[in-house]
């Protein structure tokens, strides 16, 4: 990002997609550590969406 990569928006969008996917999959599991992981993924996804210039989901 600091070097102005031409692909940064796509990279951030892909990271957001991955975090959203991991959060959804973790939320399906009942174990507390999986639920904690999902709670950790959500803010990460939101930040990546923001950096990609996307609306948060």
ROSE-4610 file (N, C-alpha, C; in Angstrom, 1 decimal, always signed):
// ROSE-4610
residu = [X/X/X/X/X/X/X/X/X/X/X/X/X/X/X/X/X/X/X/X/X/X/X/X/X/X/X/X/X/X/X/X/X/X/X/X/X/X/X/X/X/X/X/X/X/X/X/X/X/X/X/X/X/X/X/X/X/X/X/X/X/X/X/X/X/X/X/X/X/X/X/X/X/X/X/X/X/X/X/X/X/X/X/X/X/X/X/X/X/X/X/X/X/X/X/X/X/X/X/X/X/X/X/X/X/X/X/X/X/X/X/X/X/X/X/X/X/X/X/X/X/X/X/X/X/X/X/X/X/X/X/X/X/X/X/X/X/X/X/X/X/X/X/X/X/X/X/X/X/X/X/X/X/X/X/X/X/X/X/X/X/X/X/X/X/X/X/X/X/X/X]
num = [1/1/1/2/2/2/3/3/3/4/4/4/5/5/5/6/6/6/7/7/7/8/8/8/9/9/9/10/10/10/11/11/11/12/12/12/13/13/13/14/14/14/15/15/15/16/16/16/17/17/17/18/18/18/19/19/19/20/20/20/21/21/21/22/22/22/23/23/23/24/24/24/25/25/25/26/26/26/27/27/27/28/28/28/29/29/29/30/30/30/31/31/31/32/32/32/33/33/33/34/34/34/35/35/35/36/36/36/37/37/37/38/38/38/39/39/39/40/40/40/41/41/41/42/42/42/43/43/43/44/44/44/45/45/45/46/46/46/47/47/47/48/48/48/49/49/49/50/50/50/51/51/51/52/52/52/53/53/53/54/54/54/55/55/55/56/56/56/57/57/57]
x = [+0.8/+0.0/+0.9/+1.9/+2.8/+3.5/+3.6/+4.3/+3.3/+2.0/+1.0/+0.8/+0.8/+0.5/-0.7/-0.7/-1.8/-2.9/-2.5/-3.4/-3.9/-3.7/-4.0/-5.5/-6.3/-7.8/-8.2/-7.7/-8.0/-7.5/-6.3/-5.7/-6.6/-7.0/-7.8/-9.2/-9.7/-11.0/-10.9/-9.9/-9.7/-9.5/-8.7/-8.6/-9.9/-10.7/-12.1/-12.9/-12.9/-13.7/-13.2/-11.9/-11.4/-11.9/-11.8/-12.2/-13.7/-14.5/-15.9/-16.2/-15.5/-15.7/-15.3/-14.2/-13.7/-14.7/-15.2/-16.1/-17.4/-17.9/-19.2/-19.0/-17.9/-17.7/-17.4/-16.7/-16.5/-17.7/-18.6/-19.9/-20.8/-20.6/-21.4/-21.0/-19.9/-19.4/-19.7/-19.9/-20.4/-19.2/-18.1/-16.9/-16.7/-16.4/-16.1/-14.9/-13.9/-12.7/-13.1/-14.0/-14.4/-15.3/-16.1/-16.9/-16.0/-15.0/-14.0/-13.3/-12.9/-12.3/-13.2/-14.4/-15.4/-15.5/-15.5/-15.6/-14.4/-13.2/-12.0/-12.0/-12.5/-12.5/-13.4/-14.5/-15.5/-14.8/-14.1/-13.5/-12.4/-11.7/-10.7/-11.3/-12.4/-13.1/-13.6/-14.1/-14.6/-13.5/-12.4/-11.2/-10.7/-10.7/-10.3/-11.3/-12.6/-13.6/-13.4/-13.1/-12.8/-11.6/-10.6/-9.3/-9.5/-10.4/-10.7/-11.7/-12.2/-13.2/-14.6/-14.8/-16.1/-17.0/-18.3/-19.2/-19.0/-19.1/-18.9/-20.2/-20.0/-21.1/-21.3]
y = [-1.2/+0.0/+1.3/+1.2/+2.4/+2.7/+1.8/+2.0/+2.2/+2.3/+2.6/+1.5/+0.3/-0.8/-0.6/-0.9/-0.8/-1.9/-2.9/-4.0/-4.0/-2.9/-2.9/-3.1/-2.5/-2.6/-4.0/-4.7/-6.1/-7.0/-6.7/-7.5/-7.3/-6.1/-5.8/-6.5/-6.4/-7.1/-8.6/-9.2/-10.6/-11.0/-10.2/-10.4/-10.3/-9.3/-9.1/-10.3/-10.8/-12.0/-13.2/-13.4/-14.5/-14.4/-13.2/-13.1/-13.3/-12.8/-13.0/-14.5/-15.2/-16.7/-17.4/-17.1/-17.8/-17.5/-16.3/-15.9/-16.7/-16.8/-17.5/-19.0/-19.6/-21.0/-21.2/-20.4/-20.5/-20.4/-19.5/-19.3/-20.5/-21.4/-22.6/-23.6/-23.5/-24.4/-24.0/-24.9/-24.5/-24.3/-24.8/-24.6/-23.1/-22.8/-21.4/-20.8/-21.6/-21.1/-20.8/-21.5/-21.2/-19.9/-19.7/-18.5/-17.3/-17.5/-16.4/-16.0/-17.0/-16.8/-16.0/-16.4/-15.6/-14.2/-14.0/-12.6/-11.8/-12.4/-11.8/-11.5/-12.4/-12.2/-11.0/-10.8/-9.7/-8.4/-7.9/-6.6/-6.5/-7.6/-7.7/-7.5/-8.2/-8.1/-6.7/-6.1/-4.7/-3.8/-3.9/-3.0/-3.3/-4.5/-4.8/-4.3/-4.4/-3.8/-2.3/-1.7/-0.2/+0.2/-0.6/-0.3/-0.5/-1.4/-1.7/-0.7/+0.1/+1.1/+0.5/-0.6/-1.3/-0.9/-1.1/-1.0/-2.2/-2.1/-3.2/-4.0/-5.3/-6.2/-6.8]
z = [+0.0/+0.0/+0.0/+0.8/+0.9/-0.4/-1.3/-2.6/-3.7/-3.4/-4.4/-5.4/-5.0/-5.9/-6.7/-8.0/-8.8/-8.5/-7.7/-7.4/-6.0/-5.3/-3.8/-3.6/-4.4/-4.2/-4.4/-5.4/-5.6/-4.5/-4.0/-2.9/-1.6/-1.3/-0.1/-0.3/-1.5/-1.7/-1.5/-2.0/-1.8/-0.3/+0.4/+1.8/+2.5/+2.2/+2.8/+2.5/+1.3/+0.9/+1.7/+1.9/+2.7/+4.1/+4.7/+6.1/+6.3/+5.3/+5.4/+5.3/+4.4/+4.3/+5.6/+6.1/+7.3/+8.5/+8.6/+9.7/+9.5/+8.3/+8.1/+8.4/+8.0/+8.2/+9.7/+10.4/+11.8/+12.6/+12.2/+12.9/+12.9/+11.9/+11.8/+12.9/+13.4/+14.4/+15.8/+16.7/+18.1/+19.1/+18.7/+19.7/+19.9/+21.2/+21.5/+20.8/+20.6/+19.9/+18.4/+17.8/+16.5/+16.5/+17.5/+17.6/+17.8/+18.7/+18.9/+17.6/+16.8/+15.6/+14.6/+14.6/+13.7/+14.2/+15.5/+16.0/+15.6/+15.5/+15.1/+13.7/+12.9/+11.4/+10.9/+11.6/+11.2/+11.1/+12.2/+12.1/+11.0/+10.9/+9.8/+8.4/+8.2/+6.9/+6.7/+7.7/+7.6/+7.2/+7.8/+7.5/+6.1/+5.7/+4.3/+3.3/+3.6/+2.7/+2.6/+3.7/+3.8/+2.9/+3.1/+2.3/+0.8/+0.5/-0.9/-1.5/-0.7/-1.2/-1.4/-0.6/-0.8/+0.4/+0.2/+1.4/+2.2/+3.6/+4.5/+4.4/+4.7/+4.8/+6.1]
